[in-house]
Amino acid sequence: MISTVLVANRGEIACRVFRTCRELGISTVAVYSDADADALHVREADTAVRLPGAAPSETYLRGDLVVKAALAAGADAVHPGYGFLSENAGFARAVTDAGLVWIGPPPEAIEAMASKTRAKELLGVEPLTDVTASDLPVLVKAAAGGGGRGMRIVRELSALPEELRAASAEAASAFGDGEVFVEPYVENGRHVEVQLLCDTHGTVWALGTRDCSLQRRHQKVIEEAPAPGLPAALEASLLDTAVRAAKAVGYVGAGTVEFLVKDGRAHFLEMNTRLQVEHPVTEEVYGVDLVALQLAVAEGRELPPAPPAASGHAIEARLYAEDPAREWAPQTGVLHRFEVPREGRVRVDTGYVSGDAVGVHYDPMLAKVVVHAPTRAEAARKLAHALERARIHGPATNRELLVASLRHSEYASERRLDTGFYERNLTALTAPAEGEEYAATAAALAEASINRSRFGGSWRNVPSQDQARAYGDHEVRYRPSRAGGYEVTAPEGIRVVSAAPDRVRLEVAGVVRDFDVARYGDTVHVGPYRLTLRPRFPDPADQREPGSLLAPMPGTVVRVADGLAVGDRVAAGQPLLWLEAMKMEHRVTAPASGTLTALHAAPGRQVEVGALLAVVQADLAQADVSTEAQEDQTA
């Protein structure tokens, strides 16, 4: 029997495994980097061992240090979670060689399936080797790991060498393995997968299907089980293929076989030899605890001949600290308040609580919010409602995008449930939320009430002119009334019922609404809305010369284009440097053709958001065009 488990991971998945261990009476050990010293998974573990450093390559990817930590803490088993070393056969062998129980598949199965190139060979699918123009578009993909890291879509043959290099660098940083390969890119297919669970006695469970088609940057955003609308024959074929793949390699433990489905045909993608991020939707539909079953299998116990019957529908939304309207830029900062309502079987798997900080070193996922209901429509409605009522004060998140996605007609009707969903709909999904102007009004009046309180409530001389405050794109104009309240002149049609520093009540078209207001510097949270105060007078220090390239997020400069130097001619769209933030690589390109007049970036340099990286002085003709375009927009 297993008595103590070390989880070779961090954040949400470590907390998830610890929860099951506590329920089973198993002690837990966390490992942590210096950046994670105060993280929730460290606080929740019975004991913890430090891995010196902050970068994954120094800490969570150091299998030798993790094994030493397990032995030092007295653990007798290691659970890898997902990502990092979870699909590393060498790490699995090191664990077992140290006399520890590996809670995962045999190293031989990992070698056969965790490397996507070898998995495809096993199933008779050949990767592309000599890519020609007729093969385009293609997908460059990491052979190890997942989560969208080390993946690039290539539509022009000339771009292939650079994308191979970039994908390899990102894969090496995330998984410790820079091997990549090329395969045909299936445009706008459905991402469908099969959950497997296998024991050491030959029993193989296929726990139905999941649909993970709503993705950004090849990372899943919304997942659900079962995959809706699959023809019975196609579903049976997917399940059969997955079972055959598991049996072919003597698979043991939890694993997932992934496919792209288009025009009624399934294309094998890969087998993930680990627990998936989206495993909760399968747990909810089948009423099982996959982590508990992993532990049982690792102890040598036999599974029942068949899994429980499926019931209802489950949907999971990944809540990220990122800004979808700014190319999904990761966000950092303190989570001043982080509360998701859990009434009605709303499940929240997270590695954060109120007061925790989101740093730059790791994935920006804050939580997975999961619901189960009798039908898909009921599950989507319940999940959107829970997310809408969540209070998330701090960095920008994708919460509004998730709510809008779950309520979008394409998603609700299943008409075009495919990987192109966000490419088609992102502009509409990131438009200002309905009612945001009223939230801005509430923010302005809450601030006004603070100022009124500061002066002791004395308004002997009521200003005759409107007062103004601007939040984002919304300008609010109001004036104090002699009755002690406020009159709003813009936006129109608003009557102020009451206003206090933390709560404002407004009436619009006969409907009264309450707004809770919380301020953190220039950021104001009004109910589900996150607003930024626009300064009345821009700070001259914030003014940058035209062509300035600023860091879109905090991160590390990992590369500058070969030979790039001040004075060089650059072309519009030319890659100049690369930033790594939260395990993803972000390319910074020239905004126009011209001359590089300043370069402040160097490999290894840590930069904060807004830091000046470089300056490109545009050619005069382009500068004139840009000026004319700006004048046209303001006319």
LINLIN-V103885 format. One record per residue. N is the residue number from 1. RES is the residue in one letter. PHI is phi in whole degrees, -180 to 180 (999 if undefined). OMEGA is omega as a letter, one per 30 degrees, with the letter a starting at -180 (NA if undefined). NEAR is the number of other ideal C-beta (glycine too) atoms within 8 Angstrom. Layout:
N | RES | PHI | OMEGA | NEAR
N | RES | PHI | OMEGA | NEAR
//
This chain:
1 | M | 999 | l | 3
2 | I | -76 | a | 11
3 | S | -113 | a | 6
4 | T | -142 | a | 14
5 | V | -114 | l | 16
6 | L | -96 | l | 17
7 | V | -99 | a | 18
8 | A | -84 | a | 14
9 | N | -162 | a | 16
10 | R | -146 | l | 15
11 | G | 61 | a | 14
12 | E | -58 | a | 11
13 | I | -70 | l | 15
14 | A | -64 | l | 16
15 | C | -62 | a | 14
16 | R | -63 | a | 10
17 | V | -67 | l | 15
18 | F | -59 | a | 14
19 | R | -60 | l | 8
20 | T | -67 | l | 12
21 | C | -59 | l | 12
22 | R | -61 | a | 9
23 | E | -64 | a | 7
24 | L | -95 | a | 8
25 | G | 77 | a | 4
26 | I | -103 | l | 11
27 | S | -72 | a | 9
28 | T | -129 | l | 16
29 | V | -130 | l | 18
30 | A | -103 | l | 16
31 | V | -115 | a | 16
32 | Y | -151 | l | 15
33 | S | -84 | l | 17
34 | D | -62 | l | 10
35 | A | -68 | a | 8
36 | D | -105 | a | 12
37 | A | -57 | a | 9
38 | D | -108 | a | 6
39 | A | -70 | a | 12
40 | L | -61 | a | 12
41 | H | -65 | l | 17
42 | V | -72 | a | 12
43 | R | -69 | a | 7
44 | E | -85 | a | 10
45 | A | -76 | l | 13
46 | D | -69 | l | 6
47 | T | -140 | a | 9
48 | A | -145 | a | 9
49 | V | -127 | a | 12
50 | R | -77 | l | 9
51 | L | -112 | a | 14
52 | P | -60 | a | 7
53 | G | 116 | a | 8
54 | A | -128 | a | 8
55 | A | -65 | l | 8
56 | P | -55 | a | 13
57 | S | -65 | l | 8
58 | E | -92 | a | 11
59 | T | -129 | a | 16
60 | Y | -69 | l | 13
61 | L | -97 | l | 11
62 | R | -92 | a | 10
63 | G | -59 | a | 11
64 | D | -63 | l | 7
65 | L | -70 | a | 10
66 | V | -66 | l | 16
67 | V | -63 | l | 13
68 | K | -61 | l | 8
69 | A | -63 | a | 13
70 | A | -62 | a | 14
71 | L | -67 | a | 10
72 | A | -66 | a | 7
73 | A | -87 | l | 11
74 | G | 80 | l | 7
75 | A | -72 | l | 12
76 | D | -116 | l | 8
77 | A | -152 | l | 14
78 | V | -128 | l | 16
79 | H | -107 | a | 14
80 | P | -85 | a | 15
81 | G | 68 | l | 15
82 | Y | -133 | a | 14
83 | G | 73 | a | 12
84 | F | 46 | a | 12
85 | L | -100 | a | 12
86 | S | -65 | l | 14
87 | E | -121 | a | 13
88 | N | -106 | a | 14
89 | A | -64 | l | 11
90 | G | -63 | l | 8
91 | F | -67 | l | 12
92 | A | -59 | l | 15
93 | R | -68 | l | 9
94 | A | -62 | l | 11
95 | V | -65 | a | 13
96 | T | -70 | l | 11
97 | D | -64 | l | 6
98 | A | -84 | l | 9
99 | G | 84 | a | 4
100 | L | -101 | l | 13
101 | V | -85 | l | 11
102 | W | -95 | a | 10
103 | I | -90 | a | 12
104 | G | -179 | a | 13
105 | P | -74 | l | 12
106 | P | -59 | l | 8
107 | P | -54 | a | 11
108 | E | -64 | l | 9
109 | A | -70 | l | 13
110 | I | -63 | l | 15
111 | E | -61 | a | 10
112 | A | -74 | a | 12
113 | M | -115 | a | 17
114 | A | -67 | l | 15
115 | S | -81 | a | 11
116 | K | -64 | l | 13
117 | T | -66 | a | 10
118 | R | -71 | l | 10
119 | A | -64 | l | 14
120 | K | -66 | l | 14
121 | E | -61 | a | 9
122 | L | -61 | a | 11
123 | L | -96 | l | 9
124 | G | 78 | l | 6
125 | V | -108 | a | 7
126 | E | -93 | l | 6
127 | P | -71 | l | 9
128 | L | -75 | l | 11
129 | T | -114 | l | 5
130 | D | -95 | a | 4
131 | V | -79 | l | 10
132 | T | -118 | a | 6
133 | A | -60 | a | 5
134 | S | -72 | l | 4
135 | D | -83 | a | 8
136 | L | -69 | f | 10
137 | P | -78 | l | 8
138 | V | -127 | l | 14
139 | L | -120 | l | 12
140 | V | -87 | a | 15
141 | K | -143 | l | 12
142 | A | -70 | l | 18
143 | A | -73 | l | 11
144 | A | -116 | l | 13
145 | G | 76 | a | 12
146 | G | -167 | l | 10
147 | G | 71 | l | 10
148 | G | 83 | a | 9
149 | R | -83 | a | 13
150 | G | 75 | a | 13
151 | M | -123 | l | 12
152 | R | -146 | l | 9
153 | I | -87 | a | 9
154 | V | -119 | a | 15
155 | R | -112 | l | 6
156 | E | -126 | a | 7
157 | L | -61 | a | 9
158 | S | -65 | a | 4
159 | A | -85 | a | 9
160 | L | -61 | a | 13
161 | P | -59 | a | 6
162 | E | -67 | l | 8
163 | E | -69 | l | 11
164 | L | -63 | l | 12
165 | R | -64 | a | 8
166 | A | -65 | l | 12
167 | A | -64 | l | 15
168 | S | -64 | l | 13
169 | A | -64 | a | 13
170 | E | -67 | l | 15
171 | A | -65 | l | 18
172 | A | -63 | a | 10
173 | S | -69 | a | 11
174 | A | -84 | a | 13
175 | F | -123 | a | 15
176 | G | 75 | a | 8
177 | D | -145 | a | 11
178 | G | -92 | a | 7
179 | E | -68 | l | 11
180 | V | -132 | l | 13
181 | F | -145 | a | 11
182 | V | -122 | l | 14
183 | E | -139 | l | 10
184 | P | -60 | l | 7
185 | Y | -98 | l | 9
186 | V | -90 | a | 8
187 | E | -72 | l | 6
188 | N | 52 | l | 8
189 | G | -92 | l | 12
190 | R | -92 | l | 12
191 | H | -94 | a | 15
192 | V | -122 | a | 17
193 | E | -138 | a | 12
194 | V | -120 | l | 16
195 | Q | -86 | l | 15
196 | L | -115 | l | 16
197 | L | -145 | a | 16
198 | C | -130 | l | 13
199 | D | -107 | a | 11
200 | T | -86 | a | 6
201 | H | -108 | l | 6
202 | G | 94 | l | 4
203 | T | -81 | l | 10
204 | V | -126 | l | 11
205 | W | -100 | l | 10
206 | A | -110 | a | 11
207 | L | -91 | l | 12
208 | G | 68 | a | 13
209 | T | -113 | l | 13
210 | R | -132 | l | 16
211 | D | -110 | a | 14
212 | C | -128 | a | 12
213 | S | -76 | a | 12
214 | L | -78 | a | 13
215 | Q | -135 | l | 14
216 | R | -132 | a | 8
217 | R | 53 | l | 8
218 | H | 66 | l | 6
219 | Q | -107 | a | 9
220 | K | -71 | a | 11
221 | V | -117 | l | 14
222 | I | -129 | a | 14
223 | E | -127 | a | 13
224 | E | -153 | l | 15
225 | A | -141 | f | 15
226 | P | -76 | l | 12
227 | A | -63 | a | 12
228 | P | -76 | l | 10
229 | G | 73 | l | 5
230 | L | -78 | l | 12
231 | P | -58 | a | 6
232 | A | -58 | a | 6
233 | A | -66 | l | 6
234 | L | -67 | l | 11
235 | E | -61 | l | 11
236 | A | -62 | l | 8
237 | S | -66 | l | 9
238 | L | -63 | l | 15
239 | L | -62 | a | 12
240 | D | -65 | l | 8
241 | T | -63 | a | 14
242 | A | -64 | a | 12
243 | V | -65 | l | 11
244 | R | -63 | l | 8
245 | A | -63 | l | 15
246 | A | -64 | a | 13
247 | K | -68 | a | 9
248 | A | -66 | a | 8
249 | V | -115 | a | 11
250 | G | 62 | a | 8
251 | Y | -70 | l | 15
252 | V | -138 | l | 10
253 | G | 101 | a | 13
254 | A | -90 | l | 12
255 | G | -158 | a | 15
256 | T | -138 | l | 11
257 | V | -108 | a | 16
258 | E | -111 | a | 12
259 | F | -136 | l | 14
260 | L | -107 | a | 13
261 | V | -114 | l | 13
262 | K | -150 | l | 11
263 | D | 54 | l | 3
264 | G | 77 | a | 6
265 | R | -118 | a | 6
266 | A | -102 | l | 11
267 | H | -112 | l | 10
268 | F | -65 | l | 11
269 | L | -101 | a | 8
270 | E | -173 | l | 11
271 | M | -118 | l | 11
272 | N | -94 | a | 13
273 | T | -91 | a | 14
274 | R | -166 | l | 13
275 | L | -75 | l | 11
276 | Q | -88 | l | 10
277 | V | -54 | a | 10
278 | E | -88 | a | 12
279 | H | -60 | a | 11
280 | P | -60 | a | 12
281 | V | -67 | l | 15
282 | T | -68 | l | 16
283 | E | -59 | a | 11
284 | E | -68 | a | 14
285 | V | -73 | a | 15
286 | Y | -99 | l | 13
287 | G | 67 | a | 7
288 | V | -124 | l | 11
289 | D | -114 | a | 7
290 | L | -66 | l | 13
291 | V | -67 | l | 11
292 | A | -61 | l | 11
293 | L | -70 | l | 12
294 | Q | -58 | l | 15
295 | L | -65 | l | 16
296 | A | -63 | l | 9
297 | V | -64 | a | 15
298 | A | -64 | l | 13
299 | E | -84 | l | 9
300 | G | 90 | a | 5
301 | R | -77 | a | 7
302 | E | -96 | l | 7
303 | L | -76 | l | 13
304 | P | -58 | a | 6
305 | P | -58 | a | 4
306 | A | -141 | l | 4
307 | P | -74 | l | 9
308 | P | -62 | l | 6
309 | A | -73 | l | 4
310 | A | -76 | l | 9
311 | S | -149 | l | 6
312 | G | 75 | a | 11
313 | H | -138 | l | 15
314 | A | -128 | l | 16
315 | I | -132 | l | 15
316 | E | -121 | l | 13
317 | A | -119 | l | 13
318 | R | -91 | a | 13
319 | L | -91 | a | 14
320 | Y | -112 | l | 12
321 | A | -85 | a | 14
322 | E | -159 | l | 12
323 | D | -114 | a | 9
324 | P | -60 | a | 11
325 | A | -75 | l | 4
326 | R | -118 | l | 7
327 | E | 55 | l | 4
328 | W | 61 | a | 11
329 | A | -60 | l | 10
330 | P | -63 | a | 13
331 | Q | -122 | l | 13
332 | T | -130 | l | 12
333 | G | 135 | a | 9
334 | V | -86 | l | 8
335 | L | -85 | a | 17
336 | H | -62 | l | 9
337 | R | -144 | a | 11
338 | F | -141 | a | 14
339 | E | -137 | l | 8
340 | V | -117 | a | 11
341 | P | -63 | a | 8
342 | R | -117 | l | 7
343 | E | -66 | l | 4
344 | G | 71 | l | 6
345 | R | 61 | l | 5
346 | V | -87 | a | 14
347 | R | -103 | l | 11
348 | V | -126 | l | 10
349 | D | -101 | a | 10
350 | T | -148 | l | 12
351 | G | -116 | a | 13
352 | Y | -135 | l | 10
353 | V | -135 | l | 8
354 | S | -54 | l | 8
355 | G | 97 | l | 6
356 | D | -75 | l | 12
357 | A | -109 | l | 7
358 | V | -95 | a | 14
359 | G | -98 | a | 7
360 | V | -98 | a | 10
361 | H | -87 | a | 10
362 | Y | -132 | a | 11
363 | D | -55 | a | 8
364 | P | -85 | l | 11
365 | M | -71 | l | 12
366 | L | -88 | a | 14
367 | A | -166 | l | 13
368 | K | -114 | l | 15
369 | V | -107 | a | 15
370 | V | -129 | l | 16
371 | V | -132 | l | 15
372 | H | -129 | l | 11
373 | A | -152 | a | 12
374 | P | -61 | a | 5
375 | T | -130 | l | 8
376 | R | -63 | a | 10
377 | A | -62 | l | 7
378 | E | -67 | l | 10
379 | A | -65 | l | 16
380 | A | -63 | l | 13
381 | R | -63 | a | 10
382 | K | -67 | a | 12
383 | L | -68 | l | 15
384 | A | -60 | a | 12
385 | H | -66 | a | 8
386 | A | -64 | l | 15
387 | L | -64 | a | 15
388 | E | -62 | a | 8
389 | R | -88 | a | 8
390 | A | -65 | l | 12
391 | R | -111 | a | 8
392 | I | -125 | a | 14
393 | H | -104 | a | 10
394 | G | 150 | a | 12
395 | P | -61 | l | 9
396 | A | -61 | l | 7
397 | T | -132 | l | 12
398 | N | -94 | a | 12
399 | R | -57 | a | 11
400 | E | -63 | l | 9
401 | L | -63 | a | 11
402 | L | -62 | a | 14
403 | V | -62 | a | 11
404 | A | -64 | l | 11
405 | S | -65 | a | 14
406 | L | -65 | a | 15
407 | R | -101 | a | 9
408 | H | -71 | a | 10
409 | S | -62 | l | 6
410 | E | -64 | a | 11
411 | Y | -71 | a | 14
412 | A | -63 | a | 9
413 | S | -92 | a | 6
414 | E | 65 | a | 7
415 | R | -64 | a | 6
416 | R | -133 | l | 8
417 | L | -83 | a | 13
418 | D | -152 | a | 10
419 | T | -73 | l | 11
420 | G | -92 | a | 9
421 | F | -56 | a | 15
422 | Y | -75 | l | 11
423 | E | -61 | a | 6
424 | R | -78 | a | 8
425 | N | -118 | a | 11
426 | L | -62 | a | 9
427 | T | -60 | l | 6
428 | A | -69 | a | 7
429 | L | -71 | a | 12
430 | T | -104 | l | 9
431 | A | -65 | l | 6
432 | P | -50 | a | 6
433 | A | -66 | l | 9
434 | E | -60 | l | 4
435 | G | 89 | a | 7
436 | E | -64 | l | 12
437 | E | -65 | l | 8
438 | Y | -75 | l | 13
439 | A | -64 | l | 13
440 | A | -64 | l | 15
441 | T | -62 | l | 16
442 | A | -62 | l | 14
443 | A | -62 | a | 16
444 | A | -65 | a | 12
445 | L | -72 | l | 15
446 | A | -63 | l | 17
447 | E | -66 | l | 10
448 | A | -63 | a | 13
449 | S | -69 | l | 12
450 | I | -64 | l | 9
451 | N | -63 | l | 8
452 | R | -64 | l | 10
453 | S | -65 | a | 9
454 | R | -63 | a | 6
455 | F | -99 | l | 7
456 | G | 73 | l | 5
457 | G | 75 | a | 6
458 | S | -89 | l | 5
459 | W | -126 | a | 9
460 | R | -63 | l | 4
461 | N | -108 | a | 4
462 | V | -79 | a | 9
463 | P | -59 | l | 7
464 | S | -84 | a | 4
465 | Q | -94 | l | 5
466 | D | -66 | l | 8
467 | Q | -93 | a | 10
468 | A | -135 | l | 7
469 | R | -142 | a | 10
470 | A | -123 | l | 10
471 | Y | -126 | a | 13
472 | G | 59 | a | 10
473 | D | -90 | a | 3
474 | H | -110 | l | 12
475 | E | -104 | a | 7
476 | V | -111 | l | 16
477 | R | -123 | a | 10
478 | Y | -154 | l | 15
479 | R | -146 | l | 13
480 | P | -67 | l | 14
481 | S | -99 | a | 9
482 | R | -69 | l | 6
483 | A | -82 | l | 4
484 | G | 99 | l | 6
485 | G | -105 | a | 9
486 | Y | -139 | l | 11
487 | E | -117 | l | 9
488 | V | -98 | l | 13
489 | T | -102 | l | 8
490 | A | -155 | f | 8
491 | P | -63 | a | 10
492 | E | -81 | l | 5
493 | G | 81 | a | 5
494 | I | -114 | l | 11
495 | R | -112 | a | 7
496 | V | -86 | l | 15
497 | V | -83 | l | 7
498 | S | -160 | l | 8
499 | A | -146 | l | 12
500 | A | -134 | a | 8
501 | P | -57 | a | 8
502 | D | -118 | a | 7
503 | R | -156 | l | 11
504 | V | -130 | l | 15
505 | R | -116 | a | 12
506 | L | -122 | l | 14
507 | E | -117 | l | 11
508 | V | -129 | l | 10
509 | A | 53 | l | 4
510 | G | 83 | a | 4
511 | V | -108 | a | 6
512 | V | -95 | l | 7
513 | R | -131 | l | 9
514 | D | -102 | l | 7
515 | F | -127 | l | 13
516 | D | -83 | a | 8
517 | V | -122 | l | 14
518 | A | -135 | a | 10
519 | R | -114 | l | 9
520 | Y | -138 | a | 9
521 | G | 66 | l | 4
522 | D | -87 | l | 6
523 | T | -97 | a | 10
524 | V | -125 | l | 15
525 | H | -105 | a | 15
526 | V | -121 | a | 12
527 | G | 58 | a | 7
528 | P | -83 | a | 8
529 | Y | -91 | l | 11
530 | R | -115 | a | 9
531 | L | -122 | l | 15
532 | T | -120 | l | 9
533 | L | -66 | l | 11
534 | R | -92 | a | 7
535 | P | -64 | l | 7
536 | R | -68 | a | 4
537 | F | -127 | a | 4
538 | P | -58 | l | 6
539 | D | -71 | l | 7
540 | P | -56 | a | 5
541 | A | -66 | a | 4
542 | D | -85 | a | 6
543 | Q | -75 | l | 6
544 | R | -119 | l | 7
545 | E | -69 | l | 5
546 | P | -56 | l | 8
547 | G | 86 | l | 12
548 | S | -71 | l | 9
549 | L | -106 | a | 11
550 | L | -106 | l | 10
551 | A | -63 | a | 12
552 | P | -75 | a | 10
553 | M | -163 | l | 13
554 | P | -71 | a | 10
555 | G | 178 | a | 13
556 | T | -123 | l | 11
557 | V | -73 | a | 15
558 | V | -101 | a | 11
559 | R | -164 | l | 8
560 | V | -116 | a | 12
561 | A | -51 | a | 9
562 | D | -54 | l | 4
563 | G | 75 | a | 5
564 | L | -66 | a | 10
565 | A | -149 | l | 7
566 | V | -58 | a | 7
567 | G | 100 | a | 6
568 | D | -70 | l | 9
569 | R | -82 | l | 7
570 | V | -130 | a | 11
571 | A | -105 | l | 7
572 | A | -56 | l | 8
573 | G | 86 | a | 5
574 | Q | -70 | l | 9
575 | P | -65 | a | 9
576 | L | -108 | a | 15
577 | L | -158 | a | 13
578 | W | -129 | l | 14
579 | L | -109 | l | 15
580 | E | -112 | l | 12
581 | A | -140 | l | 11
582 | M | 52 | l | 10
583 | K | 71 | l | 11
584 | M | -117 | l | 11
585 | E | -98 | a | 11
586 | H | -121 | a | 12
587 | R | -91 | l | 7
588 | V | -110 | a | 12
589 | T | -117 | l | 8
590 | A | -68 | a | 13
591 | P | -75 | a | 8
592 | A | -161 | l | 12
593 | S | -75 | a | 10
594 | G | 170 | a | 13
595 | T | -119 | l | 9
596 | L | -77 | a | 17
597 | T | -101 | l | 9
598 | A | -155 | l | 8
599 | L | -142 | a | 10
600 | H | -108 | a | 7
601 | A | -99 | l | 10
602 | A | -146 | a | 6
603 | P | -54 | l | 7
604 | G | 94 | a | 7
605 | R | -75 | l | 8
606 | Q | -85 | a | 7
607 | V | -129 | l | 13
608 | E | -94 | l | 7
609 | V | -60 | a | 10
610 | G | 89 | l | 5
611 | A | -66 | l | 9
612 | L | -76 | a | 10
613 | L | -100 | a | 14
614 | A | -164 | l | 14
615 | V | -133 | l | 11
616 | V | -116 | l | 15
617 | Q | -85 | a | 8
618 | A | -68 | l | 13
619 | D | -58 | a | 8
620 | L | -57 | a | 6
621 | A | -62 | l | 6
622 | Q | -68 | l | 12
623 | A | -63 | l | 11
624 | D | -64 | l | 8
625 | V | -62 | l | 8
626 | S | -62 | l | 11
627 | T | -65 | l | 8
628 | E | -62 | a | 8
629 | A | -64 | l | 8
630 | Q | -66 | l | 8
631 | E | -65 | l | 8
632 | D | -61 | a | 7
633 | Q | -70 | a | 6
634 | T | -93 | a | 5
635 | A | -71 | NA | 4
//
